[in-house]
Amino acid sequence: MSEEKKNRKTKSYSYILPMLMHAVPGLKASQGQLENVFIADENYPYLDSHIFLLYEFTGEMWFLEFEEMARTSSLHELTEDKDKLHVMMVFRVPEEYQESYKMFKKSQYSKMSEDYKVAIQKFHALHQDHAILDVLYRRENAYTSLEKKLNVEVPRDQEASSVINWEKETYSENMKVPDPMKMNWDLKT
């Protein structure tokens, strides 16, 4: 994964994606094509307890098979082509993670369940001193990092990360890749 793509990842990618690790066959193997993860889509405001996985489409057989397998998940809600290069797969949040999902949406990362914190660590293969774990366990490293970023003192009774940015965590039409065949070519001379 390129550094540019890695830097564009949402918090949902880090904190929400692992909720689907046991529910979506082939999820871990498909991560190379996974562009991003969202907790909302402006076109589907009623899907407010869902996880939106945006994939870079490939016509390769392994990806087509993954799409078919993902659709067999009992949590699969819909699959939609977003543009010529991307497909969105939408899943309901597993019952056992509903509370952690709600805590994430409230930016209360440390209040996610202990079992789910362990699931995040396992899914992403995080080492014990990783920044995500610092946030989940409200470690001093997370506070000092946030203070440097914001240039303010952060009270230790608050969460150790910024609140989620709903604009970044919501898929919107402006994220689509324009279709080059439909571009307005102004060729006036």
N, C-alpha and C positions, 0 to 999 in steps of 0.2 A: 504494500500500500504506500502510495507516495506521501511525502511529508505534508504536502498541501492538502490532500484528502483527509489525512489524519487530523489536521488542525481544524477542519471544518466539521468534525463530528459533534453531534449534539450531546447534551448530558444524558438524554434518553439512550443513546448508544451505550454509554458506560453503565448506567444505573438500571435501565429497564429491559434491554435486550435479553439479559440472562433469565428473565421470567419465562422465556419460551424454550429454554434449552432442552427440556424433556418432552415438550408438547409438539415440537415441529421437527419431523424427521429431516436429517441432513442440514440442520441449521448451522452447526459449527463448520462443516465442510464448505458451506456456501458463503462464508464471511468475506472471501476475496472479492465477490461481486457486490457485496452489501455497501451501498453508498452512504446510507444514513438511517436513523431510527427517529420516529416522531411519536408524540402522544396525542396529536390532533392533525386534522386535515380540514382546511377551510371549506372544502366542498362537502364534508360530512360532519357537521357540528354535533349531530345526534350520536355519533360514535365516540362518546366521551370516556369510555372505559376500555379503550382499545390500544393496541400497539401497531404502528404503521412502519413496515419495513420497505425501504426504497432500494431496489436492486438495479444495477446496471444490467440491462438485458444482454444476453448472449444466446445465439441460436445453437450453441453447442449442446450435444445430447445430454451431458451431465446436468446442465442447467434446466433443460426441459424436463428431465426426470425429477430434479429437485422440485420444480414448480408443481408437478403432479403429486409428488409425495406430500408437499406442504399443504396442498388442498385437502388431503385426507385427514389432517389434524381436526379433532373435534372443536378446536378453537378458531378455525379458519372462518372468517367472515366474508371476505371478498378479495379478488385480485383484479387489478385494473392497470392497463397501459397508461402511463402518465404522459409519455411522449414517445418518439421513435426509439429512444435509447434506454428508457426506464420503465420498470414495472413495480407497482406498489402491491404488497401483500398485507392484508389487515387481519389481525387476530384479536380475539377477546383476551382479556387478562385472566390467567388461571385463577381459580377460586382461592387457592392457598396464598396468592400474592396480592389479593385485592387491597389489604390494609397497607402494605408496603408501597403499592402503586399510589394510593391516596396520600401517603406521607411524602412521596416524591413530588406529587403535584402541588403540595403545600411547601415544598423546599425544606422539608424536615427530614433530611437524609439520615441523621443519626437515629431517628425513630423507626426506621425500617426494621423488620424482624431480624433477630440474630441469625436464624436459619437462612434468610435471604442474603444477609451480608456475606455469609460463607459461600452461598451460591454465586454471588458476584465475583468473589475472589477466585473460586474454582473455574468459572466460565472464562474469565479473562486471564487466568494463570498469573495472578498478581503476587508479587513478593510481599512479605509482611510490612515493609516500610513504604509501600506504594502510596502515592498521593490520594487515590480514591479511598483507600482504607483509612488514611489520615482523616478524611472528611467524614466517613461513616462512623468512625469511633471518636470524633472530635479531639484529635490529637493536636498537640501544640504546633507541630510542623504545618498543619493546615491553616491554623490561625495566623502564624507569622507570614506564610505565603500569601494569604488573602490580604493581610495588612500592607504588604509590599505592593501588591497589585492595586489596591484601592487608595493607598497612602492615608489611611485612617486607622485608628485603634479599634479593634473588634472586641466587644465584650465576650468573655468566655462562657457566658450563659446562652449565647446565640449559636446558631449553626456555624460550622467552620467552612462554609462555601457560600457563594452568592446565590440569590434566588434564581429560579429558572427563568430564562428569557422566553416568554411564550411565543414571541415572533420566530425565534430560532427553533423552538420545539414543535411548531405547527407547520405542516407542509402547505405551501401556497402555490398558486398558479405561476407566480414570478420565478419559481424554481425550475420550471420546465425548460428544456432545451428547445430553442426555436427550430421548427422544421425548415431546413434550408430550401426546400422546394416551394415553400409558401412565403418566403421572405419578400419584402417589398424592395425589389431591385429598381432603383431610380437611375435609369441609364440615360438621362437627358444629356445632351452634349451642348 
